Amino acid sequence: MTDLSLEGLRHAAKRLQHAFEAGEGWAFERVKQRPPRKTFETLQRADFLQIIAQEHGFASWPKLKLAAETTGLDRATAQQRLKVALFHGQTAIVAALLEQTPDLADGLFGLQCALYDRAAIEKALARNPGLAVQSFGPRRPILHLAFSRWISARPELEADMLAVAEMLLAHGADVNDGFAAQPGDDHLLSALYGAIGHADNMVLGRWLLAHGANPNDGESLYHATELGHHEGLKMLLAAGADPKGTNALLRAMDFHDHTAVQMLIDHGARVDDFNAEEVGGEAPFVMPALHQAARRGSDDRMIAILLDAGADPSAHYKGASAYGFARVHGNQALSRAIEARGAAVPLTPEEELMARSADGQASPGQYINPAKLPEAYQHLIREILHLPGRLPQIERLVALGLPYDQPDAQGITPVQIAGWEGLPEVMAYFMKLRPDLSHVNGYGGTLLSTILHGSENNPERAERDHIACFRLALEAGVALPEAVIRNAGREDVSAFLQDWAIRMPGQVV
């Protein structure tokens, strides 16, 4: 493991630079995850120091150096780890850090808010009322409070949490405060989204709405459909959230949530909610409901809800009819429903071949030119790989010539999605096709960090096998960064990665 001293970290930066300049794959992968602002050809020592600092939770090397000189690097690193663990709901890590160092958050106002430390907040505000509106990192205190997932581990602190919220509000905090997920982003993630959509903290969400939080913040309604319950959705709709123009209904369909879909429709959601700038009958950004039903494998009940609400069986999306989309995705329930309404249309030759694949039929000797596919089908393999029993269909599509390593709009490749989903059988198939295992997606994620994220955030993670996906990647020789080991929030994942690092020290970078 890296020597956590300034000299040790300088040595790590020097080693990274030399490996990068020598063309080592693991070094290039780490640089791609946190690309400096310069081109790769002009990187200097300072750029590699910056990467090392970011890997340890600091925005820059000067901030890491200042923390080391004023707090001590071990303590400063632990504080950064505590901040990340609170944000990501890694409650076991939070508890372990606080057990080891009970005063770890002392003097750090943002962290004290995230821990609902009522007494400390009261004393700090008495000394300096301006702390309530001061930025600590990228977020102000009410955002540290709202995005903290500590309530899931310490529900008995509910009264303290609300008292902290009241104190912040009394000292000028804005319940509609937000922060940019990425520097320069115009769209802000609100405190309400943090409480309801991110932290599943219905108590704080209700408090924010009662104190004037805007339910139409562009995030909360959408993410309230992901929680596995309807409390947040009911709360937002009762407060005046308007589902028109959002993707909330389509997101509820991802989870086959008939109740949520009906609730949204009852509150004004339009099943074919095209973007205002639609061109030639195509929706450039919002998918018609029946197309979503096709690709998500919706059942008869969901299809009936959509059709009763006015879904158009003749709608087109990015070059694909609803009927063609249903046939290509193998949704027989939807295909039958469209045929029953007399809205079936002839399939293109490419759709015929893809529909045969969905129906379980191979087409030996026949191929599809991916360049001729409408945009709607460009990422077909990526869209179906998480659905149960689709691997044979994927194999037939690959045999037809569909790309199996093509990044989607977020830069995520199918093998990364399979890892995020925790589907080792599907991931193993893609790995046999020799995809680019060093690819870094649009979120800065590698294969291993994407699996790690899925192990803690995928809604189906309890039924999936992310450890088997880690094993596949590591057995293929993918380098194991210390940061992945350090950031593992699940105890079983952490234990597996640490054990691998002990057995295969040469693979750790």
C-alpha positions in Angstrom: 0.0 0.0 0.0 1.1 3.6 -0.6 3.1 5.3 2.2 0.7 7.9 3.6 3.3 10.6 4.1 4.1 13.6 1.9 7.3 12.0 0.9 5.6 8.7 0.2 3.0 10.4 -1.9 5.6 12.3 -3.9 7.3 9.0 -4.6 3.9 7.6 -5.7 3.5 10.5 -8.1 7.1 10.0 -9.4 6.4 6.3 -9.9 3.1 7.0 -11.7 4.9 9.5 -14.0 7.7 7.1 -14.9 5.2 4.3 -15.6 3.0 6.6 -17.7 6.0 7.8 -19.8 7.0 4.1 -20.2 3.6 3.3 -21.6 2.4 1.1 -18.7 -1.3 0.4 -19.2 -2.2 0.7 -15.5 -0.6 4.2 -15.3 -2.4 5.4 -18.5 -5.7 4.1 -17.0 -5.2 6.1 -13.8 -4.4 9.2 -15.7 -7.5 8.8 -17.9 -9.7 8.6 -14.8 -8.5 12.0 -13.6 -7.2 13.7 -16.7 -5.3 16.9 -16.1 -6.3 20.0 -18.0 -3.3 19.6 -20.3 -2.9 17.2 -23.2 -1.2 13.9 -22.2 1.9 14.9 -24.3 2.7 17.8 -22.0 2.1 16.3 -18.5 4.6 17.4 -15.9 5.3 16.3 -12.3 2.7 18.7 -10.9 0.0 16.9 -12.9 0.9 13.6 -11.4 0.9 15.1 -7.9 -2.6 16.4 -8.7 -3.8 12.9 -9.6 -2.3 11.4 -6.4 -4.1 14.1 -4.4 -7.4 13.4 -6.1 -7.1 9.7 -5.5 -6.8 10.4 -1.8 -9.9 12.6 -1.7 -8.3 16.1 -2.1 -9.2 18.5 -4.9 -5.5 19.4 -5.4 -2.0 18.7 -4.3 -1.7 22.1 -2.5 -4.9 21.2 -0.5 -3.5 17.8 0.4 -0.2 19.4 1.4 -1.9 22.0 3.6 -4.0 19.3 5.3 -0.9 17.3 5.9 1.0 20.3 7.4 -1.9 21.5 9.6 -3.9 18.4 10.5 -1.6 15.5 9.8 -2.0 13.5 6.6 -3.4 10.4 8.4 -6.1 12.4 10.1 -6.9 14.5 7.0 -7.2 11.4 4.8 -9.5 9.8 7.4 -11.7 13.0 7.4 -11.9 12.9 3.6 -12.9 9.2 3.8 -15.5 10.0 6.4 -17.0 12.7 4.1 -17.2 10.3 1.2 -18.7 7.5 3.3 -21.4 9.8 4.6 -22.3 10.9 1.1 -22.4 7.4 -0.3 -24.1 5.7 2.6 -21.1 3.6 3.6 -22.4 3.5 7.2 -20.1 0.7 8.3 -17.1 2.7 7.3 -18.5 5.8 9.0 -19.1 3.8 12.2 -15.6 2.3 12.1 -13.9 5.7 11.5 -15.8 7.3 14.4 -15.1 4.4 16.7 -11.4 4.6 15.9 -11.3 8.4 16.2 -14.4 9.8 18.0 -13.4 13.4 17.5 -12.6 13.0 13.7 -15.2 15.6 12.7 -14.3 18.2 15.3 -13.9 21.6 13.8 -15.3 20.5 10.4 -18.7 22.2 10.2 -19.9 20.4 7.1 -19.1 17.0 8.5 -20.8 17.9 11.8 -23.9 18.8 9.9 -23.8 15.4 8.0 -23.5 13.6 11.4 -26.4 15.6 12.9 -24.1 16.8 15.7 -26.6 19.1 17.3 -24.5 20.4 20.2 -21.5 21.1 18.0 -23.6 23.0 15.4 -25.2 25.1 18.1 -21.9 26.1 19.6 -20.3 26.8 16.2 -23.1 29.0 15.1 -23.1 30.9 18.4 -19.4 31.7 17.7 -19.8 32.4 13.9 -23.4 32.6 12.5 -22.0 32.9 9.0 -21.0 29.3 9.0 -24.6 28.4 8.0 -24.1 29.8 4.5 -20.4 29.2 4.0 -19.2 26.6 1.5 -17.3 23.6 2.8 -15.9 21.9 -0.3 -18.4 22.0 -3.1 -21.4 22.2 -0.8 -22.9 24.5 1.9 -24.0 23.1 5.2 -27.7 22.4 4.3 -26.4 20.3 1.4 -24.0 18.4 3.6 -27.1 17.7 5.8 -29.4 16.8 3.0 -27.0 14.5 1.1 -25.9 12.6 4.3 -27.1 9.0 4.5 -26.3 8.7 8.1 -30.0 8.6 9.1 -30.2 5.1 7.7 -27.8 3.9 10.3 -28.9 6.2 13.2 -32.6 6.8 12.9 -32.7 7.7 16.6 -30.9 11.0 15.6 -34.0 12.2 13.7 -34.8 15.0 16.3 -31.1 16.1 16.2 -31.1 16.1 12.4 -34.3 18.3 12.3 -32.8 20.6 15.0 -29.7 21.1 12.9 -31.9 21.9 9.9 -33.9 24.5 11.9 -30.6 26.1 13.1 -29.2 26.4 9.6 -32.5 27.9 8.3 -32.6 30.4 11.1 -29.0 31.5 10.2 -29.8 32.1 6.5 -29.5 28.7 4.8 -31.6 28.3 1.7 -33.9 25.2 1.4 -33.6 25.5 -2.4 -29.8 25.5 -2.3 -28.0 23.2 -4.7 -24.6 22.3 -6.1 -23.1 21.3 -9.4 -22.3 17.7 -9.7 -19.5 18.6 -12.1 -17.6 21.9 -12.2 -19.2 24.3 -14.6 -22.6 22.5 -14.6 -25.5 24.8 -14.9 -27.9 22.2 -13.5 -27.7 22.1 -9.7 -28.6 19.1 -7.5 -30.9 20.4 -4.8 -31.2 19.8 -1.1 -34.6 18.2 -1.7 -33.2 15.8 -4.2 -30.4 15.0 -1.7 -32.9 14.2 1.0 -35.5 12.3 -1.0 -33.7 10.9 -4.1 -30.1 10.4 -2.8 -30.4 9.7 0.9 -33.9 8.2 1.0 -34.5 10.5 4.0 -38.3 11.1 3.9 -38.3 12.9 7.3 -35.9 15.6 6.0 -37.6 15.7 2.6 -40.9 16.5 4.3 -39.3 19.2 6.4 -37.8 20.8 3.3 -41.1 20.8 1.5 -42.8 22.3 4.5 -40.3 25.1 4.5 -40.6 26.0 0.9 -38.4 23.6 -1.1 -39.4 23.5 -4.8 -40.7 20.0 -5.7 -40.0 20.8 -9.4 -36.3 20.8 -9.2 -35.6 18.6 -12.2 -34.4 15.6 -10.1 -36.4 14.7 -7.1 -39.5 13.3 -8.9 -37.4 11.2 -11.2 -35.3 9.7 -8.4 -38.3 9.2 -6.1 -39.3 6.4 -8.5 -36.1 4.4 -7.6 -36.7 4.0 -3.9 -38.8 0.8 -3.9 -41.6 2.6 -2.0 -44.0 5.4 -2.9 -43.7 7.7 0.1 -41.4 10.2 -1.6 -43.4 10.2 -4.8 -46.7 10.8 -2.9 -45.0 13.6 -0.9 -43.7 15.4 -4.0 -47.0 15.0 -6.0 -49.0 16.3 -3.0 -46.6 19.3 -2.9 -47.3 20.2 -6.5 -44.6 18.3 -8.4 -45.5 18.3 -12.1 -44.5 15.1 -14.0 -45.1 16.7 -17.4 -41.8 17.2 -19.3 -39.9 14.9 -17.0 -38.7 11.3 -17.4 -40.2 10.2 -14.1 -42.9 8.0 -15.8 -40.3 6.3 -18.0 -38.1 5.7 -14.9 -41.0 4.2 -13.0 -41.4 1.8 -15.9 -37.8 0.7 -15.5 -38.9 -1.0 -12.2 -42.2 -2.3 -13.6 -43.9 -0.2 -10.9 -47.5 -0.1 -12.1 -48.6 1.9 -9.0 -46.1 4.6 -9.6 -46.9 4.9 -13.3 -50.6 5.2 -12.5 -49.9 7.8 -9.8 -47.8 9.9 -12.3 -50.5 9.6 -15.0 -53.2 10.7 -12.5 -51.1 13.8 -11.7 -50.7 14.8 -15.3 -47.8 12.8 -16.8 -48.2 12.4 -20.5 -47.4 9.0 -21.9 -46.0 10.4 -25.1 -44.3 13.5 -23.6 -42.3 14.6 -26.6 -39.7 17.4 -26.3 -41.0 20.7 -27.4 -38.5 20.8 -30.3 -39.7 17.5 -31.8 -38.8 17.2 -35.5 -40.7 15.3 -38.1 -42.6 13.2 -35.5 -39.4 12.1 -33.7 -38.8 12.8 -30.1 -35.1 13.9 -29.8 -34.9 13.4 -26.1 -38.0 11.9 -24.4 -38.9 8.3 -25.5 -42.6 7.5 -26.2 -44.0 5.2 -23.5 -44.6 2.2 -25.8 -41.0 2.3 -26.9 -39.9 2.3 -23.3 -42.3 -0.6 -22.6 -40.7 -2.5 -25.5 -37.2 -2.2 -24.3 -38.0 -2.8 -20.6 -40.1 -5.9 -21.2 -43.2 -4.4 -19.7 -46.1 -6.8 -19.1 -49.7 -6.7 -20.3 -50.9 -4.7 -17.2 -48.3 -1.9 -17.8 -49.1 -1.9 -21.5 -52.9 -1.6 -20.8 -52.2 1.3 -18.4 -50.2 3.2 -21.1 -52.7 2.5 -23.9 -55.7 3.6 -21.6 -53.8 6.8 -21.0 -53.5 7.5 -24.7 -50.1 6.0 -25.7 -49.9 6.1 -29.5 -49.2 2.7 -31.0 -48.1 4.4 -34.2 -45.5 6.6 -32.6 -41.9 6.6 -34.0 -38.7 7.2 -32.1 -35.3 7.9 -33.7 -36.2 5.9 -36.8 -38.1 3.1 -35.2 -41.8 2.4 -35.0 -43.3 1.2 -31.8 -44.2 -2.1 -33.4 -40.7 -2.6 -34.8 -39.2 -1.7 -31.5 -41.4 -4.2 -29.7 -40.5 -7.0 -32.2 -36.7 -6.3 -32.0 -36.8 -6.2 -28.2 -38.8 -9.4 -28.1 -41.8 -7.9 -26.2 -44.5 -10.2 -27.4 -47.2 -8.7 -25.1 -46.7 -5.3 -26.7 -46.4 -6.7 -30.3 -49.8 -8.4 -29.8 -51.4 -5.2 -28.3 -50.3 -3.1 -31.3 -51.4 -5.8 -33.8 -54.8 -5.9 -32.0 -55.2 -2.1 -32.7 -54.3 -2.5 -36.3 -51.1 -0.4 -35.9 -48.6 -3.1 -37.0 -46.2 -1.9 -39.7 -43.8 -3.8 -42.0 -40.4 -4.4 -40.5 -37.2 -3.2 -42.3 -34.8 -6.0 -43.4 -32.6 -5.1 -40.4 -35.5 -5.2 -38.0 -36.5 -8.6 -39.5 -33.1 -10.1 -38.6 -33.0 -8.5 -35.1 -36.6 -9.7 -34.5 -35.6 -13.2 -35.4 -32.9 -13.0 -32.8 -35.4 -11.9 -30.2 -37.6 -14.8 -31.2 -34.9 -17.3 -30.6 -33.9 -17.9 -34.3 -30.4 -17.7 -35.7 -29.7 -16.2 -39.1 -26.5 -18.0 -40.3 -24.7 -16.3 -43.1 -26.7 -13.0 -42.8 -25.3 -9.8 -41.4 -26.3 -6.3 -40.5 -24.2 -3.2 -41.3 -24.4 -1.3 -38.0 -23.9 2.0 -39.9 -27.3 1.4 -41.5 -29.2 1.0 -38.3 -31.5 3.8 -37.1 -30.2 5.6 -34.0 -32.9 3.9 -31.9 -31.0 0.5 -32.3 -27.4 1.7 -32.1 -27.1 0.5 -28.5 -29.5 -2.4 -28.6 -27.1 -4.9 -26.9 -26.3 -2.5 -24.1 -30.1 -1.9 -23.5 -31.1 -5.5 -23.1 -28.1 -7.1 -21.4 -29.5 -6.5 -17.9 -32.8 -8.2 -18.6 -33.3 -11.8 -17.5 -32.5 -14.5 -20.0 -31.2 -12.2 -22.8 -27.7 -13.7 -23.2 -28.7 -16.1 -26.1 -30.3 -13.1 -27.9 -27.2 -11.1 -27.4 -25.1 -13.9 -28.9 -27.3 -14.0 -31.9 -27.1 -10.2 -32.3 -23.3 -10.3 -32.1 -23.3 -13.0 -34.8 -25.3 -10.6 -37.0 -22.6 -8.0 -36.6 -23.9 -5.6 -34.0 -21.1 -3.9 -32.0 -20.4 -5.5 -28.6 -17.9 -2.9 -27.2 -19.5 0.3 -28.3 -19.8 3.0 -25.6 -23.2 4.5 -25.1 -24.0 8.2 -24.7 -22.4 8.2 -21.3 -19.3 6.5 -22.6 -20.2 3.2 -20.8 -19.4 -0.1 -22.6 -21.5 -3.3 -22.4 -18.9 -5.1 -20.4 -18.9 -2.2 -17.9 -22.7 -2.3 -17.7 -22.6 -6.1 -17.1 -20.2 -5.5 -14.2 -22.3 -2.6 -12.8 -25.3 -4.9 -13.0 -23.5 -7.7 -11.2 -24.1 -10.2 -14.0 -21.0 -12.4 -14.2 -22.3 -14.7 -16.9 -23.1 -11.8 -19.2 -19.8 -10.1 -18.3 -17.8 -13.4 -19.0 -19.4 -13.6 -22.5 -18.3 -10.0 -23.4 -14.8 -10.6 -22.0 -14.4 -13.6 -24.4 -14.9 -11.1 -27.2 -11.8 -9.2 -26.0 -13.3 -5.8 -25.3 -11.2 -2.9 -24.2 -10.9 -3.5 -20.5 -8.9 -0.3 -19.9 -11.8 1.9 -21.2 -12.7 4.9 -19.0 -16.3 6.0 -19.4 -17.8 9.4 -19.3 -18.0 9.4 -15.5 -14.3 8.7 -15.2 -15.1 5.1 -14.3 -12.9 2.1 -15.1 -14.2 -1.5 -15.2 -13.3 -2.0 -11.6 -14.7 1.3 -10.3 -17.9 0.7 -12.3 -18.4 -2.7 -10.7 -17.7 -1.1 -7.3 -20.3 1.6 -7.9 -22.8 -1.0 -8.9 -22.1 -3.1 -5.9 -23.3 -0.2 -3.7 -25.9 1.5 -5.9 -27.5 -0.9 -8.3 -31.2 -1.4 -7.1 -30.9 -5.1 -7.7 -27.5 -5.5 -5.9 -28.9 -7.9 -3.2 -29.7 -10.5 -5.8 -26.6 -9.9 -8.0 -23.0 -11.2 -7.8 -20.6 -8.2 -8.0 -17.8 -10.2 -6.3 -17.9 -12.7 -9.2 -17.6 -9.8 -11.6 -14.6 -8.4 -9.7 -13.0 -11.9 -9.9 -13.5 -12.0 -13.7 -11.9 -8.7 -14.2 -9.0 -9.4 -11.9 -8.4 -12.9 -13.3 -8.1 -11.2 -16.7 -5.2 -9.1 -15.4 -7.0 -5.8 -14.8 -4.8 -3.7 -12.4 -6.3 -3.3 -8.9 -5.9 0.4 -7.8 -5.5 1.0 -4.1 -8.3 3.6 -4.4 -10.8 0.8 -5.4 -9.8 -1.2 -2.3 -9.9 1.9 -0.1 -13.3 3.1 -1.4 -15.2 -0.3 -1.1 -18.1 0.3 1.2 -19.5 -3.2 1.4 -17.7 -5.4 3.9 -17.8 -8.5 1.7 -16.4 -6.6 -1.3 -13.8 -4.9 0.8 -12.7 -8.3 2.3 -12.5 -9.9 -1.2 -10.4 -7.0 -2.6 -8.1 -6.9 0.3 -7.6 -10.7 0.2 -6.8 -10.4 -3.6 -4.3 -7.7 -2.9 -2.5 -9.9 -0.4 -2.4 -12.9 -2.7 -1.6 -10.8 -5.8 0.5 -7.9 -4.6 2.0 -7.3 -8.1 -1.5 -6.5 -9.4 -2.0 -3.6 -7.0 -1.2 -0.2 -8.3 
